[in-house]
């Protein structure tokens, strides 16, 4: 039984695809940068959440007052991180949809 030979190789498909997308290189670059930025902000958000949780746990275990000013500051940072992450993801989506 003979095996069928592919009509196009991976290199040929890559060349055709790059030919079609050569006018969109700058859009693809900005979308990639925006998605990377969105991912970075989303990665750091749980770290801030951990700091808040650790602060509360330390205060409870040491039987001291909870530092609400620190928690408030960290929650503002957390909100900014999530807003930036969502903003960059939205920007990338709109940029990619538009072009």
N, C-alpha and C positions, 0 to 999 in steps of 0.2 A: 504494500500500500504506500503510495507516494504521499509525502507531506506537501501541503500547499505552501507555496512561497508567498510571502507578504508582498503586496504591491508597493507599499511605501515603508521605508525604514524609519527609525526614530529620528535620524538626522534630517531626512527629507521633510518629515512633519515639522520638526523644529525650525527648519529654514522657512517653510511656508508660513508657519505661525508668526515668526519674527518679521516676515515681510508684511503680514497684515497688521501687526501691532507697532510697526516702527513709527507711525504718526502719534501713537498714544504713549510713548516711552515716558514722557514727563508726568503724565497722569498716573501711570502705574508706579512711578517712583514716589510721588506724593502720597498716594494711597498706602504704599508699603510703609513709608515713614510715619504716617498718621496711625496706622494699625500697630506698629511697633511701640509708639508712644502710648497708645491706649492700653496695650498689654502691660507695659512697664508700670503705669499708674495703677492698674488693677492688681498687679503683683504686690505692690507696696502697701495696699490697703489692709490686708490681713495682719501685717506687721504692726500697724498702728492699733488695730483692734486688740492684738495680743498685749501691747503695752498698756492699754486701758484696763484690760482684764487682770494683768499682773499687778497693776497699781491697786486695784480694788482688793484683790486677793491678799496682797501684802498688808494692806491696811487692816483687813479683817483678822489676819493671822497674828499681827502684832498688837491688835486691840487698840489701834490709834484711829484718829479721825480720817475720813476719806478726803483726799485732796480734790475737791470738785473743780478748782480752777485748772489743775493739770488735766483732768478728764475733759473739761469743756474745751480746752485748747486742742487736745488730741482729737476730739470729735469734730471740731472745725476743720482740722487738717484732713481727717477721714472724709468729710463731706467734700472738700476741695478735690481730693484724689479721685473720688467717684465721679464728680462732675467733670473733671478733666478727662477721665477715661471715657465716659459716655460722650463727651463733646468730640474727642478725636475719632471715636468710632462712628459717630454721626457724620462728621466731616468726610471721613473716608467713604462711607456709604453714599453720601450725596455726590461726592466727586466722581465715584465710579459709576453711579447711575446716570449722571449727566453726560458722560462721554461714552 
